[in-house]
Amino acid sequence: MKMSRRVEHLLPYLFVEINKKIAEKKAKGEEVVSFAVGDPDIPTPTNIIDKLCQAAKDPANHRYPETEGLPELRQAIAEWYKKRFGVSLDADKEVLPLIGAKEGIAHIALCFIDYRDIALVPDPAYPVYSVSTMLASGSPYYLPLTEENNFLPDLDAIPTHVLRRAKLLWLNYPNNPTGAVADLDFFNRVVEFARHHDLAVCHDGPYSEVAFDGYQPVSFMQADGAKEVGVEFHSLSKTYNMTGWRIGMVVGNAAMIDALKRVKSNLDSGIPQAIQYAGIEALTGSQDCIQEHNAIYQRRRDLVIEVLNNMGLKAQPPKASLLIWAKVPEGYTSVDFATDLLERVGVVVTPGVSYGKHGEGYIRLSLTVPDAALVRGLSQLATWRDTRRRLRPGIDFT
Ligand SMILES: Cc1ncc(COP(=O)(O)O)c(C=O)c1O
């Protein structure tokens, strides 16, 4: 049997490896608390589940759905964008429901990338932007996100020969893994840049509703002319704790949406209809859950930051996202430090380098850990310094 070269070069998805390590530890009877995966621990709100159960009993929803989704779902998405961001969308041409944002992010590469084409991809970043580029036989060109640039890419630093071959520009704010945010000025500059270099912009914004201290993230679609040059991927996963149901959307440029619809209609059969009805309920029903969840995440954020700072790690409280991006102590790589935390205090974090070369020197912690486990994990983390002192007496770790 001969696998394709693209599969031979494909590493297992990051969290497959991490979950394996956790399972090994647990099998030995060791207690492990994982801050690794950004998967909301709080259940999906009851009104959404009730609608899902009701829709699941209707035989009309037992059949193949349409790729483009129910018209009522597309309308609900358009209305949500209008209400939340003041952005007007044509529900037939500028909205496409997805089987989770990840699915659309992966498939859109097939609409733009041919052999040797370039996609401009932030580094560090959600891995799917670069992997989907490579699966489509293209090459990612990485845009470093550094603390000095507030984790925004320096678009002017991209060489002309790269821009000539580039077709897609990937962006993601509030950002995974850094927790950084972007403002409208930045997005307006992105539109100008994309126009000038004939790039299609794919902005990924699934964390726009997870925000703290009264901060309200903006949408790329609010930028002047955004619809001419790009789309925004979004998701119900993080806003309504619906990761398990697989429902997201892409909105914006009609030609890009049409191309993705063509690819998807040949490859998948859409979102199960009962889940689409649950999605409509999420978008049009009470939005109170968002503030309730954010209050929980904000409390957790502050606890985690306090413990990390006490450990001597530098970490800024993010304004949005479910993620904390912390600098590892001097003398460690991100993998060394993540391994040290797992081995010594049974806490799992993600090494920053797994999100790209420029993630080196950081670890990522997710706030989606249930309160009791979070407290346990934080007290385990708080003992890390003592375990170091015991091992190397006389060395000052302050
Ligand atoms: C930046 C980013 N985009 C997309 C996704 C995937 O969203 P979905 O659950 O809708 O596939 C994630 C999930 O963690 C993410 O962090």
The ligand as a Gaussian input file, in Angstrom:
#p B3LYP/6-31G(d) Opt

LIG

0 1
 C       -8.730000      30.102000      15.915000
 C       -9.690000      28.970000      15.794000
 N      -10.415000      28.830000      14.684000
 C      -11.286000      27.828000      14.535000
 C      -11.484000      26.900000      15.521000
 C      -12.434000      25.757000      15.303000
 O      -13.754000      26.128000      15.537000
 P      -14.916000      25.087000      15.292000
 O      -15.175000      24.375000      16.578000
 O      -16.075000      25.928000      14.852000
 O      -14.486000      24.152000      14.218000
 C      -10.735000      26.983000      16.696000
 C      -10.883000      25.965000      17.746000
 O      -10.205000      25.901000      18.716000
 C       -9.827000      28.050000      16.842000
 O       -9.079000      28.188000      17.940000

